[in-house]
Amino acid sequence: MPQPTASGVEQVQREAFSRMFRQVTKVLMFLSPLPVVFASLGLIGDASVWRRWGVGAALALVLVAVGVVTAWRREQVVSAEPGWVLPWVAFPLFTVVNLALGGLESPLILLVVPVSFATAILFPRARARRWVGYLLGLLGVQATVTLTGAVADLVPALFGGGPRAGHTDALLLMMLTVTVLLVVWANFIGTTLRRTFRGMVGTALDARDDALKEHEERVRSLTLLSGEIAHELKNPLASVKGLAAMIAREVEGRPAERLAVLRREVDRMQEILEGFLNFSRPLLPLNEAHVPLEGLCQQVAQLHEGMAGERGVGLRVVEGPPVEVWCDARKVRQVLIDVVQNALEAAPRGTLVELQAQTTPGGGGQVEVRDRGPGLAPEVRERVFEPGITTKPQGSGLGLALSRALMRQHGGELSLREREGGGCVAELRLPPAPQQKTAPREALTKEARP
């Protein structure tokens, strides 16, 4: 359980932070022109060439960020989220704009606090710490330029001009210390929130896993109990059927007809119980061999000639190139029998049910069973594979569920689709045979025989 839960936490966290990252990028794209606007205000009445170059660099960084995020959102350039955009573009942009507006004395200096918080939320702990260290390094560059007075016209003319705005070194150092503490505090809060979120998700997933495990155990117990009950009911039903047959020999007229009805109902109950027992039993291991699909189709068609004749429905195997698959012939025959019986019951009198074996493009095999019945509505077509769901007045709803389970045990699939011109097509698909498994051709036909 711990590994699946950890994997689930990672997936939920990744999806949640992916959505959060999208929201953050939208906000950044909306606000990205504002630093450039503020920096441009610093150009009012200012002739500094370096400031003009700084504003141009800030504008270029904004265009790069917008371009990368737009391309990412359209999935044209990168498939993963460009998590590097925030540190490698936003942080230099912040540095350039703050230097253009006065370095440590810039009115935008406190933006480092929400940036630090967002970094801790969006990135894992180790990476967030590296980005905060990078951010503090850039902040240190601005503080050094401001404190040393290395740039004579660092402060824009709009704010008074000069290397600084008149603050003493003590005040600037205090401002720097408070800013650094706020950055570290914001990073700690963001990291704590991220860890708390992860813990909450982990607890929820653990509770879900425990509930699912308990539910599975309960279902397993009920399935075993139901199977035992169904097995115990088979013997009394067999006795009732035998007694009804004995009594039927001694009576005539109306009582004989009623006994015939009773025997038919007992047969139906036995069929339902047998289907439930087959469904409730664990699937037995496969006894696989190379099997010709057309041979299985011919066998199933011969078994159902009588049923087709009683219903006035034609039954034909469409000839084609030989198709050979690696499967358990007995189980695939069982699936074919169930599907063909369904097709014969659905087909109107005078129509034709066709079986056709084909080779799939991937090297596997498939069998299509086609009828001209009323078909199935799209909303019902998949539900009939659920246990207990049936369109027959007297069906148990277990046949198709068991048949699909048998096909999936082979690595294949059983599906239903609408037939062109009316009717339904049941498609049995089997995967290609493993390369290392071979068998002589003589053994193949023998395996396919009932």
Phi, psi and chi 1 to 4 in degrees:
 res  aa     phi    psi   chi1   chi2   chi3   chi4
   1 MET       -  -38.0  -64.3  -66.3  -73.9      -
   2 PRO   -59.6  -40.4  -20.7   31.7      -      -
   3 GLN   -67.0  -47.5  -69.3 -179.0  -10.3      -
   4 PRO   -58.6  -39.1  -23.6   32.3      -      -
   5 THR   -64.2  -45.5  -59.7      -      -      -
   6 ALA   -59.8  -41.6      -      -      -      -
   7 SER   -63.6  -40.1  175.6      -      -      -
   8 GLY   -64.5  -39.1      -      -      -      -
   9 VAL   -61.5  -44.7  170.7      -      -      -
  10 GLU   -60.9  -42.7  -68.0  -65.5  -21.7      -
  11 GLN   -66.1  -47.6 -179.6  179.5   -4.2      -
  12 VAL   -62.2  -43.1  172.6      -      -      -
  13 GLN   -64.8  -40.5 -178.2  174.9  -98.2      -
  14 ARG   -63.5  -42.7 -174.3  163.2   51.8 -110.9
  15 GLU   -66.8  -41.4  -67.1  174.5   -5.6      -
  16 ALA   -64.8  -46.0      -      -      -      -
  17 PHE   -73.2  -24.0  -72.4  124.4      -      -
  18 SER   -65.8  -44.1  176.9      -      -      -
  19 ARG   -63.8  -41.2  -68.8 -168.9  -63.8  -91.8
  20 MET   -62.9  -40.5 -173.8 -176.8  -59.4      -
  21 PHE   -62.8  -38.2 -173.6   85.5      -      -
  22 ARG   -62.3  -42.2  -68.1 -173.0 -178.9   93.4
  23 GLN   -64.8  -41.1  -63.1  -60.8  -37.9      -
  24 VAL   -63.5  -42.2  170.7      -      -      -
  25 THR   -64.8  -35.1   52.1      -      -      -
  26 LYS   -62.9  -43.7  -71.2  179.7 -178.4  178.3
  27 VAL   -64.6  -42.7  173.8      -      -      -
  28 LEU   -63.4  -39.8  -71.8  177.0      -      -
  29 MET   -65.3  -34.0  -69.6 -179.7   65.6      -
  30 PHE   -72.5  -38.1  176.6   75.6      -      -
  31 LEU   -92.0  -10.2  -63.3  178.2      -      -
  32 SER   -58.0  -33.5   57.0      -      -      -
  33 PRO   -70.4  -19.6  -19.6   32.8      -      -
  34 LEU   -63.6  -44.4  -66.5 -178.5      -      -
  35 PRO   -59.0  -37.5  -23.8   33.4      -      -
  36 VAL   -65.9  -38.2 -179.4      -      -      -
  37 VAL   -64.0  -44.8  171.7      -      -      -
  38 PHE   -62.7  -42.1  -83.5  102.0      -      -
  39 ALA   -65.0  -35.9      -      -      -      -
  40 SER   -65.4  -32.2  -59.3      -      -      -
  41 LEU   -61.8  -31.6  -70.4  176.5      -      -
  42 GLY   -66.7  -14.5      -      -      -      -
  43 LEU   -83.3   -9.1  -62.8  177.5      -      -
  44 ILE   -65.1  118.7  -62.0  176.5      -      -
  45 GLY    70.5   15.4      -      -      -      -
  46 ASP  -116.4  134.8 -166.7  -75.4      -      -
  47 ALA  -109.4   12.2      -      -      -      -
  48 SER   -68.0  124.0  -58.1      -      -      -
  49 VAL   -68.4  -41.2  177.0      -      -      -
  50 TRP   -63.2  -31.5   70.5  -90.1      -      -
  51 ARG   -69.8  -36.7 -156.0 -178.4  -43.6  -85.6
  52 ARG   -66.0  -42.5  -63.4  178.7 -176.0  -82.9
  53 TRP   -62.7  -36.9  -80.9  100.8      -      -
  54 GLY   -63.8  -43.1      -      -      -      -
  55 VAL   -64.5  -38.9  173.6      -      -      -
  56 GLY   -64.1  -41.6      -      -      -      -
  57 ALA   -63.1  -39.2      -      -      -      -
  58 ALA   -62.9  -41.8      -      -      -      -
  59 LEU   -64.2  -39.5  179.8   59.6      -      -
  60 ALA   -63.6  -41.3      -      -      -      -
  61 LEU   -63.2  -39.4  -72.9  170.7      -      -
  62 VAL   -62.2  -44.2  168.7      -      -      -
  63 LEU   -64.7  -38.6  -66.7  177.4      -      -
  64 VAL   -62.8  -46.8  168.5      -      -      -
  65 ALA   -61.4  -46.2      -      -      -      -
  66 VAL   -63.6  -41.2  171.9      -      -      -
  67 GLY   -63.5  -44.9      -      -      -      -
  68 VAL   -65.3  -46.0  170.3      -      -      -
  69 VAL   -65.4  -39.5  173.0      -      -      -
  70 THR   -63.4  -44.1  -58.3      -      -      -
  71 ALA   -63.6  -39.1      -      -      -      -
  72 TRP   -63.3  -43.9  162.2   65.1      -      -
  73 ARG   -64.8  -30.2  -67.7  178.1   64.8 -176.4
  74 ARG   -88.5   -3.7  -66.7  178.3 -179.9  175.6
  75 GLU    56.7   42.4  -62.5 -177.9   -9.1      -
  76 GLN   -99.5  -28.2  -66.6  177.9  -12.2      -
  77 VAL  -114.4  -51.5  177.6      -      -      -
  78 VAL  -125.9  149.1  -72.4      -      -      -
  79 SER   -96.1  -25.8   57.8      -      -      -
  80 ALA   -93.6  162.0      -      -      -      -
  81 GLU   -67.2  133.0  -67.5  178.8   -5.1      -
  82 PRO   -76.8   73.8   28.5  -32.6      -      -
  83 GLY   -66.0  -16.0      -      -      -      -
  84 TRP   -77.1  -12.5   53.1  -89.8      -      -
  85 VAL   -62.5  -44.0  172.0      -      -      -
  86 LEU   -61.5  -51.9  179.5   61.9      -      -
  87 PRO   -74.5  -47.3  -12.0   27.6      -      -
  88 TRP   -79.3  -17.0  -69.9  116.7      -      -
  89 VAL  -111.9  -48.7  176.6      -      -      -
  90 ALA   -66.9  -40.2      -      -      -      -
  91 PHE   -66.8  -47.9  -70.0    2.5      -      -
  92 PRO   -62.1  -35.2  -24.9   35.1      -      -
  93 LEU   -61.4  -43.8  175.3   63.6      -      -
  94 PHE   -60.1  -41.9  157.5   77.2      -      -
  95 THR   -65.6  -46.9  -56.9      -      -      -
  96 VAL   -62.5  -44.9  170.7      -      -      -
  97 VAL   -65.8  -42.2  170.2      -      -      -
  98 ASN   -65.5  -38.9  -87.0  -72.2      -      -
  99 LEU   -64.8  -37.6  -74.9  173.8      -      -
 100 ALA   -68.4  -22.3      -      -      -      -
 101 LEU  -105.3    8.4  -67.5  177.2      -      -
 102 GLY   123.2   11.6      -      -      -      -
 103 GLY    66.8 -126.0      -      -      -      -
 104 LEU   -63.8  -22.3 -167.7   58.8      -      -
 105 GLU   -95.0   11.9  -62.0  175.0  -61.2      -
 106 SER   -67.1  142.8  166.6      -      -      -
 107 PRO   -67.2  -12.9   21.9  -32.2      -      -
 108 LEU   -99.0    7.4  -59.8 -179.7      -      -
 109 ILE   -60.8  -32.8 -166.8   67.2      -      -
 110 LEU   -73.5   -3.8  -70.7  179.5      -      -
 111 LEU   -65.1  -16.5  -74.8  178.4      -      -
 112 VAL   -63.7  -24.9  -66.3      -      -      -
 113 VAL   -68.6  -56.1  177.5      -      -      -
 114 PRO   -64.2  -29.8   19.5  -31.1      -      -
 115 VAL   -64.9  -42.1  168.4      -      -      -
 116 SER   -63.5  -40.7  174.9      -      -      -
 117 PHE   -63.9  -45.9  179.5   76.8      -      -
 118 ALA   -63.9  -37.4      -      -      -      -
 119 THR   -63.1  -42.6  -56.3      -      -      -
 120 ALA   -67.3  -31.8      -      -      -      -
 121 ILE   -74.3  -42.3  -72.5  -71.4      -      -
 122 LEU   -82.7  -26.7  -66.6  175.2      -      -
 123 PHE  -116.6  154.4  -62.0  102.7      -      -
 124 PRO   -58.1  162.2  -23.2   32.5      -      -
 125 ARG   -56.9  -48.9 -177.0  177.3 -179.7 -179.2
 126 ALA   -63.6  -44.3      -      -      -      -
 127 ARG   -68.6  -38.0 -166.5 -171.4  -54.2  176.4
 128 ALA   -62.1  -38.7      -      -      -      -
 129 ARG   -65.3  -38.4  -73.7 -176.4  173.0  179.3
 130 ARG   -64.0  -41.4  -72.1 -162.4  -60.7  -91.3
 131 TRP   -66.9  -37.9  -69.6  136.8      -      -
 132 VAL   -66.2  -38.5  168.4      -      -      -
 133 GLY   -61.6  -40.6      -      -      -      -
 134 TYR   -62.1  -42.6  171.4   44.4      -      -
 135 LEU   -65.0  -42.3 -180.0   62.6      -      -
 136 LEU   -65.7  -33.8  -69.1  177.2      -      -
 137 GLY   -63.0  -43.7      -      -      -      -
 138 LEU   -65.0  -35.7  -65.8  177.1      -      -
 139 LEU   -65.2  -37.7 -172.3   62.1      -      -
 140 GLY   -63.8  -36.6      -      -      -      -
 141 VAL   -60.8  -43.5  171.6      -      -      -
 142 GLN   -65.9  -40.9  -60.5  177.1   57.6      -
 143 ALA   -64.1  -39.6      -      -      -      -
 144 THR   -63.7  -44.8  -58.5      -      -      -
 145 VAL   -62.3  -39.3  172.9      -      -      -
 146 THR   -71.4  -47.2  -56.7      -      -      -
 147 LEU   -69.3  -36.0  -70.8  169.3      -      -
 148 THR   -81.3  -15.8   59.6      -      -      -
 149 GLY    65.6   30.2      -      -      -      -
 150 ALA   -64.1  -27.4      -      -      -      -
 151 VAL  -108.9  115.8 -179.3      -      -      -
 152 ALA   -66.3  -30.9      -      -      -      -
 153 ASP  -115.5   43.1   54.4   -8.1      -      -
 154 LEU   -62.1  -43.0 -179.7   63.9      -      -
 155 VAL   -82.0  129.7  179.7      -      -      -
 156 PRO   -61.2  155.4  -18.6   29.7      -      -
 157 ALA   -60.6  -30.8      -      -      -      -
 158 LEU   -61.4  -30.2 -178.0   65.5      -      -
 159 PHE  -101.5   12.3  -59.9  152.1      -      -
 160 GLY   114.7  -20.1      -      -      -      -
 161 GLY    74.2  175.0      -      -      -      -
 162 GLY    95.2  178.9      -      -      -      -
 163 PRO   -72.7  -22.6   25.6  -33.5      -      -
 164 ARG  -154.9  171.5   63.7  173.6   62.2  178.5
 165 ALA   -93.5   20.1      -      -      -      -
 166 GLY    99.3   -0.7      -      -      -      -
 167 HIS   -78.3  148.7  -59.9  116.4      -      -
 168 THR   -79.2  166.2   63.4      -      -      -
 169 ASP   -62.1  -38.5  -71.6  -13.0      -      -
 170 ALA   -61.3  -44.1      -      -      -      -
 171 LEU   -66.7  -40.4 -179.3   58.4      -      -
 172 LEU   -65.1  -40.7  -69.7  177.8      -      -
 173 LEU   -64.4  -39.2  -71.9  172.1      -      -
 174 MET   -64.6  -42.0 -175.6   59.9   68.3      -
 175 MET   -61.4  -41.0  -68.4  171.1   56.6      -
 176 LEU   -65.2  -42.6  176.1   62.3      -      -
 177 THR   -63.0  -45.3  -57.7      -      -      -
 178 VAL   -63.0  -41.4  171.2      -      -      -
 179 THR   -63.5  -43.3  -56.6      -      -      -
 180 VAL   -62.6  -43.4  169.9      -      -      -
 181 LEU   -62.1  -39.8  -70.2  175.5      -      -
 182 LEU   -65.5  -38.2  -71.7  175.3      -      -
 183 VAL   -64.0  -46.1  167.8      -      -      -
 184 VAL   -64.6  -42.4  174.0      -      -      -
 185 TRP   -63.1  -43.5  175.7   78.7      -      -
 186 ALA   -62.9  -38.9      -      -      -      -
 187 ASN   -64.7  -40.6  178.0  -97.8      -      -
 188 PHE   -64.8  -44.0  170.8   76.0      -      -
 189 ILE   -62.9  -45.7  -65.3  -62.2      -      -
 190 GLY   -61.9  -43.0      -      -      -      -
 191 THR   -64.3  -39.6  -57.4      -      -      -
 192 THR   -64.2  -43.1  -57.8      -      -      -
 193 LEU   -62.9  -41.8  -71.6  176.7      -      -
 194 ARG   -63.4  -43.3 -176.9 -175.4  177.3   97.0
 195 ARG   -65.8  -38.8 -173.8  167.8   56.8 -111.4
 196 THR   -64.2  -42.2  -58.1      -      -      -
 197 PHE   -61.3  -43.6  171.8   78.2      -      -
 198 ARG   -62.8  -40.7 -177.9 -177.6  176.3   86.6
 199 GLY   -63.9  -40.7      -      -      -      -
 200 MET   -63.7  -43.5  -68.1  171.0   60.3      -
 201 VAL   -63.7  -42.7  172.0      -      -      -
 202 GLY   -61.4  -42.1      -      -      -      -
 203 THR   -63.6  -42.9  -58.0      -      -      -
 204 ALA   -63.9  -41.4      -      -      -      -
 205 LEU   -69.5  -36.5  -69.5  179.4      -      -
 206 ASP   -61.8  -43.3  -74.7  -22.3      -      -
 207 ALA   -63.7  -39.7      -      -      -      -
 208 ARG   -63.9  -43.7 -177.3 -153.6   62.8  178.2
 209 ASP   -62.5  -40.6  -68.1  -17.8      -      -
 210 ASP   -63.7  -42.3  -68.8  -19.7      -      -
 211 ALA   -64.8  -41.4      -      -      -      -
 212 LEU   -65.3  -39.8  -72.7  176.3      -      -
 213 LYS   -63.3  -43.8 -175.9  177.9  179.4 -178.6
 214 GLU   -64.1  -39.7 -178.1  179.8   -7.8      -
 215 HIS   -65.0  -42.8  176.2   72.0      -      -
 216 GLU   -62.4  -41.7  -70.3  174.9   -1.6      -
 217 GLU   -64.1  -39.4  -67.9  175.7   -6.7      -
 218 ARG   -66.8  -43.0 -172.0  176.1  -57.3  171.0
 219 VAL   -63.3  -40.4  169.3      -      -      -
 220 ARG   -62.4  -41.7 -169.2 -179.9  -58.9  111.0
 221 SER   -65.5  -43.3  -60.5      -      -      -
 222 LEU   -65.4  -37.5  -70.6  175.0      -      -
 223 THR   -64.4  -44.5  -57.8      -      -      -
 224 LEU   -62.9  -43.1  -68.4  174.8      -      -
 225 LEU   -63.2  -44.0  177.8   61.6      -      -
 226 SER   -64.0  -38.7  -58.3      -      -      -
 227 GLY   -63.7  -40.5      -      -      -      -
 228 GLU   -64.4  -40.9  -68.4  177.6    4.7      -
 229 ILE   -63.6  -44.6  -66.3  174.7      -      -
 230 ALA   -62.1  -39.5      -      -      -      -
 231 HIS   -64.7  -41.0 -178.9   74.9      -      -
 232 GLU   -67.8  -28.5  -67.8  -61.2  -35.1      -
 233 LEU   -75.9  -19.5  -72.8  175.2      -      -
 234 LYS   -64.6  -39.7  -71.3 -178.3   63.2  178.4
 235 ASN   -65.7  -49.5  -66.7  -28.2      -      -
 236 PRO   -58.7  -36.7  -23.8   33.6      -      -
 237 LEU   -65.5  -39.8  -77.8  176.7      -      -
 238 ALA   -63.0  -38.4      -      -      -      -
 239 SER   -64.9  -43.9  -59.7      -      -      -
 240 VAL   -61.5  -41.5  170.7      -      -      -
 241 LYS   -63.7  -43.6 -176.6  178.1  178.6 -179.9
 242 GLY   -64.6  -43.0      -      -      -      -
 243 LEU   -63.4  -40.0  -70.2  173.3      -      -
 244 ALA   -62.7  -38.9      -      -      -      -
 245 ALA   -65.8  -38.5      -      -      -      -
 246 MET   -67.0  -44.2  -66.5  174.8   59.5      -
 247 ILE   -66.2  -34.8  -62.4  174.4      -      -
 248 ALA   -62.0  -26.5      -      -      -      -
 249 ARG   -71.9  -21.4  -59.9 -167.7 -165.6  102.0
 250 GLU  -102.2   -4.3  -56.8  173.2   -0.6      -
 251 VAL  -124.8  159.8  -63.8      -      -      -
 252 GLU  -137.9  170.8  -63.1  179.7   -6.4      -
 253 GLY    73.9 -140.0      -      -      -      -
 254 ARG   -60.7  -44.4 -169.8   68.5  174.7  172.5
 255 PRO   -59.0  -37.2  -26.0   36.2      -      -
 256 ALA   -64.3  -39.6      -      -      -      -
 257 GLU   -63.8  -41.2  -65.3  176.5    1.2      -
 258 ARG   -65.7  -36.9  -68.6  172.5  177.4  171.5
 259 LEU   -66.3  -34.8  -76.6  173.1      -      -
 260 ALA   -64.0  -40.6      -      -      -      -
 261 VAL   -63.2  -41.5  173.5      -      -      -
 262 LEU   -61.5  -42.2  173.5   63.6      -      -
 263 ARG   -65.9  -38.5  -66.9  175.0   64.5 -174.1
 264 ARG   -64.3  -39.8  -75.3 -162.6  -61.0  -88.9
 265 GLU   -68.2  -35.9  -69.9  -59.9  -55.0      -
 266 VAL   -65.1  -41.3  170.6      -      -      -
 267 ASP   -59.2  -41.8  -71.4  -21.7      -      -
 268 ARG   -66.4  -40.7 -171.8  165.9   69.1   87.1
 269 MET   -63.6  -39.7  -67.5  176.9   66.7      -
 270 GLN   -64.2  -40.1  -75.6 -177.1  -37.0      -
 271 GLU   -62.4  -42.6 -179.0 -178.7   -7.5      -
 272 ILE   -64.1  -44.2  -67.3  173.6      -      -
 273 LEU   -64.0  -40.0  -73.1  176.0      -      -
 274 GLU   -63.9  -41.3 -171.9   62.9   34.3      -
 275 GLY   -63.3  -39.9      -      -      -      -
 276 PHE   -66.6  -39.7 -178.6   81.2      -      -
 277 LEU   -64.9  -40.4  -74.2  172.7      -      -
 278 ASN   -62.9  -38.6  -72.1  -25.6      -      -
 279 PHE   -73.4  -36.1 -178.9   77.2      -      -
 280 SER   -80.2  -20.6   61.1      -      -      -
 281 ARG   -73.8  144.9  -68.1 -168.9 -166.2  106.1
 282 PRO   -62.3  144.9  -18.0   29.2      -      -
 283 LEU   -65.8  127.1  -65.3  177.8      -      -
 284 LEU   -70.8  154.3  -62.6  176.0      -      -
 285 PRO   -59.3  151.2  -22.1   32.2      -      -
 286 LEU   -76.9  141.8  -63.2  174.7      -      -
 287 ASN  -111.4   83.2 -176.9   20.2      -      -
 288 GLU   -90.3  151.0  -65.1  173.6  -63.5      -
 289 ALA  -159.8  170.6      -      -      -      -
 290 HIS   -72.7  123.1  -73.7  -80.4      -      -
 291 VAL  -130.0  131.6  177.9      -      -      -
 292 PRO   -77.1  121.0   25.0  -30.3      -      -
 293 LEU   -66.1  -36.2  -86.0 -178.1      -      -
 294 GLU   -64.0  -31.8   66.3  -85.9   14.3      -
 295 GLY   -64.7  -42.5      -      -      -      -
 296 LEU   -62.3  -41.0  -76.4 -179.9      -      -
 297 CYS   -62.4  -42.1  -68.1      -      -      -
 298 GLN   -63.5  -41.6  -68.3  -72.6   -6.4      -
 299 GLN   -61.5  -47.0  -65.3  169.0   18.3      -
 300 VAL   -65.4  -37.8  173.4      -      -      -
 301 ALA   -63.4  -42.1      -      -      -      -
 302 GLN   -64.0  -38.0  -67.8  172.2    5.6      -
 303 LEU   -63.5  -27.1  -71.5  173.7      -      -
 304 HIS  -109.5   14.5  -69.7   83.2      -      -
 305 GLU   -62.3  -41.0  -74.9  179.4   -6.9      -
 306 GLY   -64.0  -46.0      -      -      -      -
 307 MET   -62.2  -41.4  179.7  179.0  179.0      -
 308 ALA   -65.2  -39.6      -      -      -      -
 309 GLY   -65.5  -40.4      -      -      -      -
 310 GLU   -61.6  -33.7  -70.3  178.6    0.3      -
 311 ARG   -91.8   -3.6  -65.9  179.9  171.9  -86.4
 312 GLY    69.2   32.3      -      -      -      -
 313 VAL  -116.6  134.8  178.4      -      -      -
 314 GLY   -77.7  149.6      -      -      -      -
 315 LEU  -136.3  120.2 -177.8   60.0      -      -
 316 ARG  -140.1  142.3 -179.5  170.2   68.4   94.5
 317 VAL   -99.1  118.3  177.4      -      -      -
 318 VAL   -73.5  125.3  179.5      -      -      -
 319 GLU   -75.9  150.7  -64.5 -177.4   -0.8      -
 320 GLY  -171.5 -174.7      -      -      -      -
 321 PRO   -60.4  148.2  -19.7   31.2      -      -
 322 PRO   -62.7  138.9   20.4  -30.4      -      -
 323 VAL  -124.1  125.5 -178.4      -      -      -
 324 GLU  -122.5  132.6 -159.9  169.8   85.8      -
 325 VAL  -131.5  164.4  -66.5      -      -      -
 326 TRP  -101.9  107.5 -179.9  -98.9      -      -
 327 CYS  -158.5  174.7   69.0      -      -      -
 328 ASP   -90.3  106.6 -172.8  -34.2      -      -
 329 ALA   -59.0  -39.1      -      -      -      -
 330 ARG   -62.6  -42.6 -178.7  179.4   59.3   83.5
 331 LYS   -73.7  -38.6  -67.6 -170.2  175.2 -175.5
 332 VAL   -66.4  -36.9  174.0      -      -      -
 333 ARG   -62.6  -40.1 -173.5 -171.3  -56.7  112.7
 334 GLN   -60.5  -42.0  179.3 -178.6  -13.3      -
 335 VAL   -65.3  -44.1  176.0      -      -      -
 336 LEU   -61.0  -40.6  -86.0  173.1      -      -
 337 ILE   -61.0  -44.5  -71.1  173.6      -      -
 338 ASP   -65.2  -42.1 -175.8   65.3      -      -
 339 VAL   -69.0  -41.7  170.9      -      -      -
 340 VAL   -66.1  -40.2  169.1      -      -      -
 341 GLN   -61.4  -42.5  -72.9 -180.0   -3.9      -
 342 ASN   -60.7  -41.8  -70.6  -19.2      -      -
 343 ALA   -65.2  -41.8      -      -      -      -
 344 LEU   -65.7  -37.2  -69.2  174.4      -      -
 345 GLU   -70.1  -29.9  -68.3  174.5   -1.2      -
 346 ALA   -87.1  -24.5      -      -      -      -
 347 ALA   -73.1  133.6      -      -      -      -
 348 PRO   -70.2  157.7  -15.2   28.4      -      -
 349 ARG   -61.2  137.5 -177.3  174.8  -67.6  -87.7
 350 GLY    91.1   -3.9      -      -      -      -
 351 THR   -97.6 -179.7   59.9      -      -      -
 352 LEU  -125.4  134.1  178.3   66.6      -      -
 353 VAL  -103.9  128.9  172.2      -      -      -
 354 GLU  -116.5  141.7  -63.2  177.5  -29.2      -
 355 LEU  -117.6  132.2  -72.3   81.0      -      -
 356 GLN  -141.8  125.6 -176.8  175.5   10.7      -
 357 ALA   -95.3  136.6      -      -      -      -
 358 GLN  -140.0  160.3  -58.5  172.2  -20.8      -
 359 THR   -94.4  132.8  -58.5      -      -      -
 360 THR   -83.7  158.3   58.6      -      -      -
 361 PRO   -56.4  -31.3  -25.3   33.5      -      -
 362 GLY   -81.0   -0.4      -      -      -      -
 363 GLY   101.4   -3.2      -      -      -      -
 364 GLY   -86.8 -162.6      -      -      -      -
 365 GLY  -134.5  160.4      -      -      -      -
 366 GLN  -149.4  154.4   70.6  176.6   28.9      -
 367 VAL  -125.8  129.8  177.6      -      -      -
 368 GLU  -107.5  130.4  -69.8 -173.6   -3.8      -
 369 VAL  -113.6  112.0  179.8      -      -      -
 370 ARG  -112.5  134.9  -57.5 -174.1  -77.0  -96.9
 371 ASP  -132.9  171.7   65.8   67.0      -      -
 372 ARG  -114.9   35.4  -72.7  -64.0 -178.3 -174.0
 373 GLY   -77.1 -169.4      -      -      -      -
 374 PRO   -70.5  -12.4   25.2  -33.3      -      -
 375 GLY    75.0 -173.3      -      -      -      -
 376 LEU  -127.6  140.9  -65.3  171.1      -      -
 377 ALA   -66.6  148.6      -      -      -      -
 378 PRO   -54.8  -36.8  -24.7   33.1      -      -
 379 GLU   -74.0  -14.4   60.9  -87.9   11.4      -
 380 VAL  -100.8  -20.7  179.7      -      -      -
 381 ARG   -59.4  -37.0 -158.1  171.1  -64.1  147.6
 382 GLU   -89.6  -28.5  -82.7  -60.3  -44.5      -
 383 ARG   -69.1  -23.9  -67.3 -158.8   63.0 -155.0
 384 VAL   -67.3  -12.2  -67.2      -      -      -
 385 PHE   -87.4   -2.5  -67.8  104.3      -      -
 386 GLU   -85.8  139.8  -60.5  175.8   11.4      -
 387 PRO   -57.8  131.9  -22.2   31.8      -      -
 388 GLY    90.7   -7.6      -      -      -      -
 389 ILE   -98.3  123.5  -56.9  -62.3      -      -
 390 THR  -148.3  154.5 -179.7      -      -      -
 391 THR  -103.2   -0.9   57.1      -      -      -
 392 LYS   -88.6  142.6  -58.3  177.1 -175.5  178.3
 393 PRO   -60.9  -32.3  -20.3   31.2      -      -
 394 GLN  -119.9   21.7  -61.3  178.7  -19.1      -
 395 GLY   -82.8  158.5      -      -      -      -
 396 SER   -94.4  -18.7   62.9      -      -      -
 397 GLY    76.4   20.5      -      -      -      -
 398 LEU  -112.8  -20.0  -62.7  174.6      -      -
 399 GLY   -62.1  -52.5      -      -      -      -
 400 LEU   -69.4  -33.1  -74.3  176.7      -      -
 401 ALA   -62.8  -44.4      -      -      -      -
 402 LEU   -67.5  -39.7  177.5   61.0      -      -
 403 SER   -63.4  -43.1  -64.7      -      -      -
 404 ARG   -65.3  -38.5  171.8  171.9  -86.1 -172.1
 405 ALA   -61.8  -38.9      -      -      -      -
 406 LEU   -66.8  -40.4  -68.7  173.5      -      -
 407 MET   -67.0  -40.7  -66.1  -56.0  -62.7      -
 408 ARG   -70.1  -27.2  -70.8 -178.6  173.3  178.0
 409 GLN   -62.5  -30.9 -173.2 -175.1   16.1      -
 410 HIS   -79.4   -8.7  -76.2   82.2      -      -
 411 GLY    87.0   11.8      -      -      -      -
 412 GLY  -106.6 -154.6      -      -      -      -
 413 GLU  -156.8  152.0 -174.8   57.6  -86.1      -
 414 LEU  -122.1  126.0  170.9   62.1      -      -
 415 SER  -141.1  160.9   59.9      -      -      -
 416 LEU  -121.3  142.7  -58.4  175.7      -      -
 417 ARG  -145.9  163.2   70.3  172.4 -171.5  -87.7
 418 GLU   -72.8  139.0 -174.9  178.7    0.5      -
 419 ARG   -93.0  137.7 -174.6 -179.1 -176.8 -175.2
 420 GLU   -64.5  129.0 -174.6  176.7   -6.2      -
 421 GLY    91.2    0.0      -      -      -      -
 422 GLY   108.2  142.1      -      -      -      -
 423 GLY   112.1 -164.5      -      -      -      -
 424 CYS  -138.8  148.1 -177.2      -      -      -
 425 VAL  -121.6  120.2  178.1      -      -      -
 426 ALA   -97.0  125.7      -      -      -      -
 427 GLU  -117.1  120.7 -173.5  177.2   85.5      -
 428 LEU  -103.5  118.2  -70.1   70.8      -      -
 429 ARG  -114.0  136.0  -67.1 -169.5  -61.8  -84.5
 430 LEU  -124.8  141.2  -70.2  163.2      -      -
 431 PRO   -72.8  165.3   28.5  -34.2      -      -
 432 PRO   -65.8  155.3   21.3  -31.7      -      -
 433 ALA   -71.3  141.8      -      -      -      -
 434 PRO   -60.3  143.8  -20.2   30.8      -      -
 435 GLN   -64.6  -33.8  -64.2  -65.3  -30.9      -
 436 GLN   -79.8   -9.3   68.1  -86.8   20.3      -
 437 LYS  -100.7  119.8  -63.5 -178.6  179.2  178.0
 438 THR  -132.1  157.1   57.1      -      -      -
 439 ALA  -155.0  146.5      -      -      -      -
 440 PRO   -65.1  150.8   21.8  -31.9      -      -
 441 ARG   -62.9  -32.0  176.5   73.2 -172.5 -178.2
 442 GLU   -62.8  -32.8  -64.5   77.6    9.7      -
 443 ALA   -77.0  -16.6      -      -      -      -
 444 LEU   -70.6  -49.5  -51.8 -177.9      -      -
 445 THR   -65.0  -36.5  -53.4      -      -      -
 446 LYS   -62.1  -40.1 -178.3  178.6  179.4 -179.6
 447 GLU   -67.3  -31.6  177.0   62.8   29.3      -
 448 ALA   -78.3  -12.4      -      -      -      -
 449 ARG   -75.2  145.8  -68.2  171.7 -175.0  162.9
 450 PRO   -70.7      -   23.3  -29.9      -      -
